[in-house]
Amino acid sequence: MMLLARSALLAALTLSLALACGPGRGYGRRKHPKKLTPLAYKQFIPNVAEKTLGASGRYEGKITRNSERFKELIPNYNPDIIFKDEENTGADRLMTQRCKDKLNSLAISVMNQWPGVKLRVTEGWDEDGHHFEESLHYEGRAVDITTSDRDKSKYGMLSRLAVEAGFDWVYYESKAHIHCSVKAENSVAAKSGGCFPGTSQVQLKDGQKKAVMDLKPGDTVLAADEAGKLVYSDFVMFTDRDPSTRRVFYVIETKAQKITLTAAHLIFVLDNSTDGIQATRATFASEVKPGQKVLVLSGDGGRLSPVVVERIYMEEHQGSYAPVTSHGTILVDRVLASCYAVIQDHRLAHWAFAPVRLAYGLSSFLLPQSSQLSNSTAQPDGIHWYSRLLYRMGTWLLDKRSLHPLGMPAQSS
């Protein structure tokens, strides 16, 4: 029976991919290029201190050639990047894998923006103590950059390109260079993916509350349809189930409710206080701002009401779970959220999971409920294989700006 369900899933996936590539309106439509705005002198993005949770994170200690962590540094021999290397030791070429990936991406953007111009690195890993105490240069997590022609009029746009390339903190630091840095490799895994803490609560059809981590096939949970009407929706699967890893979550708080979810998870918001529920859009949790509204279950439990976000902060929890329902939405701690993450388009994500819903429907029809419940522990911990497949496809087919920079961890614990 599992073979039948998987075969149906793969057949539906093949059909959906064929439809996606066809002509006409909808998801096959080409997006207009995003207009890029140069950074102003002394501006930094995100607008928080470099070594804070919302940017590149805390300093973890200096790396020397004799330290155990030296193996974390990887040489970058990209021919499209000019390394100043004034010490003539190759130190400027050494960096973490994340820093290397972002730098290589930026090098392509620079050549596309200014044909004939290359990216130039003036400072990378510092082993000589030339920077201030606890500089991320000492960990290979920071670079100072210019263009190869050293045209200072380009540096504002170079800063913007660095932001778009995915650096975790970009600072138009001086007239002579741009400073960029990234999160530590271990902290990236702790912030990646899209999930809720296991202790978050959902409401079952019988009115009982249940922790997200305890959901099982056969459960029907409170959700909403496309019109914003409350419905009870079948729990289908976890796209990720990780009971052990400690992760960083955003807490989005209203006057009476709060929802806790990872940065890359989608949540529904209203931007204008006069807009109705029909104007709701999905956005990443990390992009929600105080003053926007989220949809909260009313006091009588009969409808969704727009409520103003008053505060946003971050906290750590052990364990993370990403449930998917038949409707693609779910009320968690009385606040409406998407079941999807990483990709910015909720509708596209829901469409991409159509094969999963088809397979679930077939198994529900062909298997008695008792058999489903007896196999409720069949899904192993970690990221579901279908989620990994979709993520790989997304990185190939979609504009990288459509994916959250904290995307999916390399592997689940």
N, C-alpha and C positions, 0 to 999 in steps of 0.2 A: 504493500500500500504506500509506503514511503517512496518507492520507486515511481509509482504512478503519479503521486503528488509532485515529485521533483521533475518528472518528464513534462507534466502540464505546465509547471512554472517556467521551465526553459522554453517550451513552445510559445507561451504567451510573451516571454521576454523577447524572443526573436521577432514575433509579430509587432510588438510595441516599438522595437528599434526600427523596423522597416517603415512603420507609419511615421516615426519621428523624422526620418530622413526625407520624407516626401515633400512635394511643393505645397504652397498654400499657406493659410493663416495658422496661427497657433505656435507651438513650441519650436517649429522649424524656422521661425522667422529670424532674420539676422538682426542683431542688436546694433544700435547706433554707437559709435565710439564714445567713450566717456570723456567729457571735457576735463582736462587737468588744470588745476590752479597752482601756480608756484607758491612755495612757502615764503613767508616774509622773513627778513633778517632777524635772527634770535628766536624765531618760532620753533616749537618742538611738538611732535605728534607721536603718541597721544599726549594730551595736555596735563601730564602728571610727571613727577620726578622719575628719572631713568630707572633707579633701582627700587621701584615699588612694584606691587603685585600686578597693576594694570599696564605696566610697561615691560622692561626687560628683567625685572625681578632682582632679588638680592645678590650681592657679591658673595661668591662661594670660596674664595681663597686664591692666592696667586699660584700660577702654574710655572714651574721651572723645568729645565731640561732633565733634571734628576728626579723629579717628582713622579709619583705613580700616575697622576692625571695627565702627564705629558702625552700619553697615547690617545687622549681625547682630541688632540690637535691634528689636523689633516692639511697637508700642503695643497695649495691651489695653483695649478699650472695653466690656467685658462689663458690661451694666447690672445683673447680679446680684452684682457685686463693688463694694464701696465702697473707694475709694482715698483715703487720708488726704491725700496730696500737700501737706504743710505748707509746702513750698518754693514751691508754686504754679507749678511749671515743667513738670509732667507727667512728671517723671522716674520717679516710682513706677509709672507705667503701662508703662514700657519694660522689656522683658525678652526673653530668647531664646525661640525658638519652642517648645522643649521645656518651658521654665518656664511659658509661656502655656498650653500644652495641659494640663499638670498642674493649674495654678491653676483653669482653667475647669472641669475635672473635679471638683475639690474644691468649687467653688462650688455645683454641683448636689448633691453629697453633704451639704453644710451645710444647704441648704434642705430636703432630704428628712429629715434628722435632727431639725431644729428648725424647723418651719413658721413663717414670719414673720421668721426670722433670716437675715441674709446674711453672707457672708465679707467681712472687712475687711482691707485691706493697709495696714500702717503704714510699711513700708520696702520699696522695690524697688531699682531701679538707683540707685547712689550716685555722683554726679558731683562731690560737694563734699568728699570725704575724711573723712566722719564715722565711718567704721568702722575697725577695726584693719587693719594692713598685710596685703595679699593677701586681703582679704575677697572672697568671691564676689559680694557686692553690687556691686562695681566692674565686674563683667562681665555684670550682668543675669541672673545664674544663681541668685540667692537672693532670698527675700522673707521679711519678718516679718509674721505674721498674727494676727488675733484674730477674734472674732465681732462682729457689728454692735452687739449689746447689751452687749458688754464684760463678759459674765458669766464670771468667772474659773473658776467651777465647771465650765464647758464645755471648758476648754482641754485637759484630758487627753484627752477624746474627740476634740476638734479635731485633736490631734496624730495620733491613730490614723487618723482620716479622711484626713489628709495622706499617711500611709504607704500607705493603700489606694488613694489617687489616683495613686500612682506616683512621688512625689518620691523622689529618690535618697538623700536624707539628711534626717531630721526630728529636731529637737531641741526638747524642752520646756525652752527656755532660761531663761525667767524667768517670774515670776508675771504679767508684763504682756504677753507675746507668745510665739508659737511661731516658731522659725526653720526654714525649709525651703530646700533647694537641689537643683540638678540637675546632671547631667553636661554637659560641653561638647558641642555638636552633633557635632563631628568624632569625639569619643571614643565617642559612642553608636554610631555606625556600626562602630567598631572592636570593640565588644563585643556587637553584635547577632547574631541568628541562632543556628543550632545546627549545629556542624560539628566535624570533627577536623582536626588539622594534616595536610598532605599526606604527610608522612613516616611517619605512624603505620602500623603493620603489621597485615595480616590474613593468615589462613591459608587457602590454596586446598585443593581436594579432593585434589590430589596430594601434599600435605604441604609444598609450597613456601610461603615468605612473599612477600607483595607489598605495596608501599606503596599506601595508600588512593588517592593521586592517579593511580595507574597502572591502576586497575580499568577493565575494559572489558566490554561485553556478551558473554555466554558464560562469564564467570568464575563459579565456584561457591565460596562462601566459608563458613567455619565460623560457625555461628549457633546458636540454641537455639529449641526449640518452646515452646508454652505450658506444658508440664509441666517445663521446665528441662532437657530431654534434648538433647544435642548433635546437630545436624543440619548438613548442607551445603545452603546456600540460594543460589538464583540471584541474582546482582547485577542489579538492574533498571535503576537510573538514579541520577543525582545530583540531589537536590533543590536543591543549591547547589554550584557549582564555581567557586572564585575563587582563582586562582594567585598574585595579586599583593598583595592587601590585607593589611597587618599587623593581626592581631587579638589580643585578650587571651583566654587560655585558662585554665581551672582544671585543675590537676594534682592528681589524687586518687591518693594513694600508699599502698600496703600495704607489708608488710615486704619483699616480693620483686618486686612488680609496680607499675606505675603506668599510668594512662590519662589522656590529655590531651584536653579537650573544652571547648567554649564554655559560658557560664553557662546558656543556655536549652536545652541539650541534655539529653535524658532518659537516666538511668542507673538500673539496678536495684539496690536496696538492701534489707537486712534491718535492722530496728530492734532486735530482741531477740536476744541471743546464743543463746537456746535454740530459736528458730524454725527450721523447715526451709525448704528452697528454695521450698516452696509458698506461704510467707508473703511472698515477694519483692514489692516494689512499685516502680513507676517514680517517680522524682523528678528535679527539675532539678539539674544539676551544682552550681549555686550554693547549693543547699540541703542538700547532703551534709555530714555532720558527722563528725569523728573519733570512733571508737567504733562507728559503724555498720559494716555488712559489705557488701562487693560480691562478685560471683560471678566467680571466677578459674579459668582452666583448670588442672586438676591437673597434677602433674609428669609423669604418664604420658600426659597428653593425652586421657584417656578420660572425664572427667566434669567438672562444675563444682563448685567448693568455695567456701563462704562464708569470706571472709577479712576481718579487721578493717582498717578504714581508720585509718592512723596519722598521716597528715599531709595537709594541703590547702594549696596555695599557687597563685599565679598567675604566668604568664609569657607573653611575646609570641612569636608565630610568624608568618612570612609564608606566606600561602596557607591556604585552608580548604576542606574537602570534606565533603559530607554524603551518603554512599551509602545507598541503600535496597535491601533484599533482599526476596525473596518472603515470608519469615517475619517481617519487620519488626524483626529483631534482628541483631546482628553482634558478633563478638568482635574487639575492637581492642586490640592489644598484650596479648592473652590475658585481657582483662577484658570481661565481657558488658555491652553497652549497647543501648539502643533505637536504631532508625534515625530516630527522630522528635524533634522539638524544638518549643519555643514553647508548645504546648498541654500541659497537665499530665497528661492522660489518654492513656496509651499505647494502650489498646485502641481508644479512639475515633479516635485518629490512624491506627492500622492499618486500621480499618474505612473511614476516609475515603479511604485510598489504594487501596481495592479496585478502582476503575476503572483505575488505573495498572497493577495486576497483571493485570487482565483484558486490557488492551491489549497488555501484554508477552507474555502467554500466546498471544494471537492471532497476534502478529507472529512468535513463536517457532515456532508451528505452520505458518504460511503461508510464512515466509521460511526459506531454508536458512541454516545457521549462518555460512557463508562470507559471505553477503550482509550479515548482522548485523555481522560483524566489520569488513567494508569500510566500514560506516557508523558505526564506533565513535566517530568524532570529530564526528558530526552534532550532538550536543547542545552548544550554545554555552556559553561561560563565563557565569556569573551564576546568578541564582535561576530555577529552572524555572517556566514559566508556570502550571503546575497548583498549585505550592506557593503562588504569589502569590494565586491564586484562592481556595484554601482559607483562607489567612490573612485575606483580606478577608471571606469568609463568616463566619469565626470571630469577627471583631470585631463583626459585625452580630448574630450569633445566640447567642453564648456570654457568660456572665458574664465581665467583664474580669479577675476574679481567677483565671479558668481559664487565662489567657495570661500568659506571662512578660513582665515589664515591658521587657525588652530585645528582645523579639519579633523582628521582621524589619526589616533596614535598608531605608531608603526606596528604595535602588537598589544594585545590586551593581556593583562596579568591573569 
